[in-house]
């Protein structure tokens, strides 16, 4: 069978389109899993348990405990521990202990502020290292889109491309500053709003912040040629 140059180009175009769709689908699945664990389970679980008459402390703790099997599964499947997820889980445990000590459910609601505040400061601290936050956390998405070998080639730019390093540090600084500022707002919400309004309002507020942050990230990555 003889194929023309036009047919060959069409086949290549179709293959590229299919590969692009597969990459986008893989990223959407990754983001969906994160949203389920970080938003749907905690918020849906809280209001479901509150509607069933469960006290605020237990309603906050129980959904958070559901994230443990997910984190364990991810660690076993990927054969590595997600440091950000482990950090978040640690802060959940710390928040639970603090709430037990004080007996105040609002203390547990401020847990998210501790998580995002300390996480924001930690992100900013990584600017002083060779592993800034964005370089580390990009691994999952880059690997999903172009595989382990593709990730190694993408990450290798860090060693010989000063502009690449500067761009990753800019993104890291923006994420760190946003998380830190968000934490301060969460504290204000936790101690001024009616207790049953805090989880929903705080989550909606975070979605607005996240949307703005993600929009900036996407535009910056696209313009600077960091997108894979």
Steps between C-alpha positions, in 0.01 A plus 500: 500500500636840396426808705540857387683770693166662584367173642815453706471851641135438579587180688767685695258782580242249621761328718608832650138595570436163663813532714398851603153379599652216701730742683216738580279212616775372731547845652123539549490165682787609724330830586164325554658263752652793687168686509318195634752451779554866588150642446216254443582261784572761771215741416237245395589279794480786748154618399372145465609415853370829640162432341505164677552675834871432543690760708724747309829351623425146381342631179830670416728213600314207339517625137866593543571142608366380166802655328738260674420193281533716189842628602612145584376370163681777312823433689485127423402550137763765423761345731569840651341721765338824386670746735225762466228244577700367794544854628125562474421177684744595776329835545160327518628286786650804674171686461307209646730481802472875558124479482498218756713709733290814471160337443422774247381388154600840361859408578463204269345720231807722515693184416477590131654836580791327671539270203496775241693747712784263583487357147526853359802577716656166409445572129671836540787334688559260207603804293834479679557140390563311177154345530249788492139397551395517135792287386406229749123503453518518120626144492157337527335700222803496267541125548131438432522699176834388353622210715800453727758550225322814383500632855874438537566696180273784616660512844853486355451859384544605862873432486592701190219752442509804731176640356323170570618513862383861534157418360445209739602723790254771393219244497613367836501851652148572374365170636668552836378857541146402399482210747634716782253781433214254466584357843455837667158539339398149611581584862279809482214296352533221757463733797239742366245289311234267651668165557293304246569761231876480530572182294288611204602868494864413556493249215325739262753768589781254429348407163502867400863537609593174327328607177698824495823322586447228239411757232825688567694172503353381171556831321856531632592141413359537149671833430836385634500173308491281810192306390553140391 
